[in-house]
Amino acid sequence: MIITEILRKKFQQPLVKIGKAFLQIGLHPNHISILGLIGNAFNAVLIAIGYLPLAGIGLIVFSLLDALDGTMARLAGTSPIQGSFLDSIVDRYSEMLILVGLTFYLYKNSSELFLFIAITAFFGSMMVPYIRAKSESLSIELKNGVCTRVERCAILTLCLVVNQPEIGIALIAILTNITAIQRIIIFYKKTKKTN
């Protein structure tokens, strides 16, 4: 979560300024969430057809929008439950779309090994937020891990921009599954203390 904390501190003030401006022209936080989803669907298509650096730049833009909707919701005082619910759904769809696009690209342009790695990355990327959600449904906060969503997005973005998708998907495959295991261990440690 190191990257998450650095980015949060660095971009907090600019996001507040942009969020206020968007609210003044009548945009709602949910509009930004949906726009981000549409943008990432387009990025997934770009990846699938081989425009990797362009998709990487697109990921940067729509990742900023992802951070902006939460900022706008706090500024507007809208329902944190509904906003958080929609944001989580949009995040999952966006991430899965990007991974599907990348899997398709690797299927067409790389070896069968990388197709297997892409599927492994897909499973890891689903399990990390699922474990957190299940843990929180049991009243155990669980945000730790070496590869949260921000880190996953940063890795994919960088590797797409420099046209190295194989490196990106391999890192995601390894780090997401390590993170899932980390969270499982942390969950059992926390619940053992309460027993």
Buried (B, 14 or more C-beta within 10 A) or exposed (E): BEBBEEBEEEBEEEBBEBBEEBBEEEBBBBBBBBBBBEBBBBBBBBBBEEBBEBBBBBBBEBBBBBBBBBBBBBBBEBEEEEBEEBBBEBBBBBBBBBBBBBBBBBBEEBEEEBBEBBBBBBEBBBBBBEBBEEBEEEEBEBEBBEBBBBBBBBBBBBBBBEEBBBEBBBBBBBBBBBBBBBBBEBBEEBEEEEE
